Amino acid sequence: MANYRTKLRNLGCPELTVNNLKQKHPDETLPARNVKKPKDRGELFTTLPGETKETLEKETEELIEETKKRNNSKIISEKMAKTFSLRRQEVVLQCPSFADMKVRWPALFNLSQVQEEFLRITTLRLEPKCMSLLDKYTPRLLSIFNSKGGTAGGKLQTIIEHLHQGTSTIEKRREVMIQCLIEYLGEDGLIKDYLDVDGVDARQDFSQHILKIFVINKEGALAGDSPEDIGIIIEGEEVMSSISNMPMACCTLIYICLKFNVVKLGGSKLSVL
């Protein structure tokens, strides 16, 4: 088997050459450093029959133009599926910045395409999978949170009390669980709340943040009112907005970090592995 892999690597098979020491940066020429691993067995670099790099580049250019039009989600989905192998090669081999990815693959930062891309890579649907697991472990998580003492336990109890205020819906329970998890893991700075009429002033502050979920609330909004907007900031750029709720924003952010192999370094910058 080892000899077979060696032959494939010598033939230039990208799944094997990606971890070749000769392909790595001089500062990372260690076997265990910056190892690229497939997200799922279905993640391959193989192009569709009849497609070449040139034809896929043409599809990519057409895709960029299609994203500027309205009501053509079907065409965008078809072209995103067709260019999947080219896109994965760029992400894994070239490690582009988020700014470059947003210019070259603008459709990738649309919420519906985020879910489609997750399905292409893992053969699972993002929202149902994340929410079902969150619901499954909610009783156990509540037990852990209730057993926490000290200052942290007091903060968790304050958040949990929202479950007993008014009608407790499944959406409200999920949001409380997410907020408790963020507090429990010490990531309380992950979410940034803004109070703004039109969101203009809030967006001027985005450049100050590296990795955040932003929530823009209407001025004068009451407790329980839906936010004006929920989105994601990465490297000072708004990469996604109009997300329906906080749990969906969190699972989307987790997926984006996994998809681009993001590591947060010292709270001041991101590393895309």
Secondary structure as GFF3:
##gff-version 3
##sequence-region A 1 273
A	DSSP	alpha_helix	2	10	.	.	.	ID=ss1
A	DSSP	alpha_helix	14	17	.	.	.	ID=ss2
A	DSSP	three_ten_helix	21	23	.	.	.	ID=ss3
A	DSSP	three_ten_helix	26	28	.	.	.	ID=ss4
A	DSSP	alpha_helix	53	66	.	.	.	ID=ss5
A	DSSP	alpha_helix	73	82	.	.	.	ID=ss6
A	DSSP	alpha_helix	84	89	.	.	.	ID=ss7
A	DSSP	pi_helix	90	94	.	.	.	ID=ss8
A	DSSP	alpha_helix	98	104	.	.	.	ID=ss9
A	DSSP	three_ten_helix	106	109	.	.	.	ID=ss10
A	DSSP	alpha_helix	111	122	.	.	.	ID=ss11
A	DSSP	alpha_helix	126	147	.	.	.	ID=ss12
A	DSSP	alpha_helix	150	160	.	.	.	ID=ss13
A	DSSP	three_ten_helix	161	164	.	.	.	ID=ss14
A	DSSP	alpha_helix	170	184	.	.	.	ID=ss15
A	DSSP	beta_strand	191	195	.	.	.	ID=ss16
A	DSSP	alpha_helix	200	204	.	.	.	ID=ss17
A	DSSP	three_ten_helix	206	208	.	.	.	ID=ss18
A	DSSP	beta_strand	211	217	.	.	.	ID=ss19
A	DSSP	beta_strand	229	234	.	.	.	ID=ss20
A	DSSP	beta_strand	237	240	.	.	.	ID=ss21
A	DSSP	alpha_helix	246	259	.	.	.	ID=ss22
A	DSSP	beta_strand	262	265	.	.	.	ID=ss23
A	DSSP	beta_strand	269	272	.	.	.	ID=ss24
###
